[in-house]
C-alpha cells in the first residue's frame, strides 16, 4: 500500500512542503528517489536501527520512498522521522488516524532518540500556511516552532513518543508560547550600554546620527581608543525591532542553525563581528549547500568589521552589491536563493600600520608612503558606501577617572526613534525606503534642499578641504539626519557644518 507523510525543506529563508510517499510491495529491495543527498539516503540505516530498538521491523519487501516534488534536491537528516512513520503505516505495523494532518521532521539516532534540526521556524510557518493541524518535531526545537500561532506544536523525545501520539495512546499537550509577551519583555535586554563609556562625546554623537539615519560608519583611530567598545553598544540605541523584523531575523538564524536549544524569538538587533580571516563565502553566504553568511545574520542589525584593511580585498569587494541592494543572491547550477542583508556596516581601522599616525602624543614610525598604501587597502567604491568617517582619539585620564554619569542608551534611543519617525513619514510614498541612508540620488535633490548660505559653505568646504565629488551626496544625507535629530524641517548651516566634519578620509592629503 502507498502511505503519505509530510515534511519540509528550506530554500533560502523560506520552506517548501515535501510529500514523503512510501510504497511497500513485492520484492526485497529498498529504493529512495526524489533527488535525496547522501545524508537522506543514509536514513535507511538509522530508521532500521531505531525501529528494531522499539520492537518494530523494517519490511523485508520492496520499499520505495519518493520525496516529492522530485525535482527539488533534498538535503540533511531531518527526514528520518517522517520516513519511519511512513514505513510503519505502509507495512501495516501500526494504524495512524491523523498522519496526514501533521508535518513531521526529526533526525533519529540508532536508539530512536530524536536530535534537533535546523530551519524549524520557516518549516512551521509553511505548515500553518498549508493548513496543517500541527507539527511533530524534536523536543529541543519545540520552543522555536511555537513562535507560530494557530499551529499545534508537538515536541517528542524519541520515536516511541511520536508513534504513541499519532496512535492516540499518548497525550502530548501542544506547546503554546505567548510570542508577544516574550518579545516585548526582551526588548530592553541589552548587554552593553553607552552609560559605560566615559568621554568620547563626539563619537557618541556620530553613533547617534548613524543610528538615526541608518548610515554606515568607519572609525579611524589608534589602538585602545575605544572603537570596538563603541561599536558593540550601537545596537542598544537603534530603534527596537518590530515583531515582523524579529520574525525575519529569527528565520535567518534558524536556517543557519544559530538559535541553539530551546531558543525562541530574537528580540534584540543582531551584532555580528567576523574575524578578518573570514572567507568570501562565509561573509556573504553560499557554499555547495547554500547557507546565509555573516551579512545575512546581521540583517536588521549591525555588521562590525574590525581592522578593515586587514580583510582580504576580495572579501570586502563582494560586500559592495549587498550594501547597495540590501540582499544577496546565491546562484548555483541547480538552485538560486536570495538572503536578506539589510544591515548597518560599522568598521574600524588604525590610521597606519603602527597605529599612531595623527596621534596627539605618540610618534608614528611608518615610512614615507606607507600610510597611503595602508589606507588604499580599502577601495574607493567601498568607502563610497560609508557616510560617516569618524576620527577617534584616546580618552584623556581626567575623563576616564571622572565619576560623572554618562547618558544611558535608552535616553539616546528615544531621540533616535523620534528622528526615525520623521523619516518613515517622509518616505511613506516610497517602497523599501525608510531612512535617509537609503535615499537614491534623485531623492537627495528633492529632500535635502539647502539655502544659499548652505551652498556657499558646502562649496567652500569642498574647495578648501579638497573633498571628493562622492562626498557631496553623503554630506547632504548626513545633514538631513542631523536636521531630523534637531526636529528641523530644513537643513541649516550648522547641520551642514557638522556633516562636513564626518568626511575625514575624503580630504586630500589626509594621509599625506
HELIX and SHEET records of a PDB file:
HELIX    1   1 UNK A   38  UNK A   41  1                                   4    
HELIX    2   2 UNK A   43  UNK A   53  1                                  11    
HELIX    3   3 UNK A   80  UNK A   90  1                                  11    
HELIX    4   4 UNK A   99  UNK A  101  5                                   3    
HELIX    5   5 UNK A  120  UNK A  129  1                                  10    
HELIX    6   6 UNK A  139  UNK A  141  5                                   3    
HELIX    7   7 UNK A  142  UNK A  145  1                                   4    
HELIX    8   8 UNK A  159  UNK A  167  1                                   9    
HELIX    9   9 UNK A  179  UNK A  186  1                                   8    
HELIX   10  10 UNK A  194  UNK A  196  5                                   3    
HELIX   11  11 UNK A  201  UNK A  213  1                                  13    
HELIX   12  12 UNK A  227  UNK A  232  1                                   6    
HELIX   13  13 UNK A  234  UNK A  237  5                                   4    
HELIX   14  14 UNK A  243  UNK A  255  1                                  13    
HELIX   15  15 UNK A  280  UNK A  284  1                                   5    
HELIX   16  16 UNK A  294  UNK A  297  1                                   4    
HELIX   17  17 UNK A  308  UNK A  310  5                                   3    
HELIX   18  18 UNK A  313  UNK A  317  1                                   5    
HELIX   19  19 UNK A  319  UNK A  325  1                                   7    
HELIX   20  20 UNK A  370  UNK A  375  1                                   6    
HELIX   21  21 UNK A  380  UNK A  383  1                                   4    
HELIX   22  22 UNK A  397  UNK A  400  1                                   4    
HELIX   23  23 UNK A  409  UNK A  426  1                                  18    
HELIX   24  24 UNK A  436  UNK A  438  5                                   3    
HELIX   25  25 UNK A  441  UNK A  447  1                                   7    
HELIX   26  26 UNK A  452  UNK A  464  1                                  13    
HELIX   27  27 UNK A  470  UNK A  485  1                                  16    
HELIX   28  28 UNK A  493  UNK A  500  1                                   8    
HELIX   29  29 UNK A  504  UNK A  506  5                                   3    
SHEET    1   A 4 UNK A   2  UNK A  11  0                                        
SHEET    2   A 4 UNK A  14  UNK A  25 -1                                        
SHEET    3   A 4 UNK A  62  UNK A  68 -1                                        
SHEET    4   A 4 UNK A  30  UNK A  33  1                                        
SHEET    1   B 3 UNK A 102  UNK A 104  0                                        
SHEET    2   B 3 UNK A 134  UNK A 138  1                                        
SHEET    3   B 3 UNK A 152  UNK A 156  1                                        
SHEET    1   C 2 UNK A 107  UNK A 108  0                                        
SHEET    2   C 2 UNK A 114  UNK A 115 -1                                        
SHEET    1   D 5 UNK A 271  UNK A 272  0                                        
SHEET    2   D 5 UNK A 302  UNK A 305  1                                        
SHEET    3   D 5 UNK A 344  UNK A 349  1                                        
SHEET    4   D 5 UNK A 217  UNK A 221  1                                        
SHEET    5   D 5 UNK A 388  UNK A 392  1                                        
SHEET    1   E 2 UNK A 285  UNK A 286  0                                        
SHEET    2   E 2 UNK A 291  UNK A 292 -1                                        
SHEET    1   F 2 UNK A 327  UNK A 331  0                                        
SHEET    2   F 2 UNK A 336  UNK A 340 -1                                        
END                                                                             
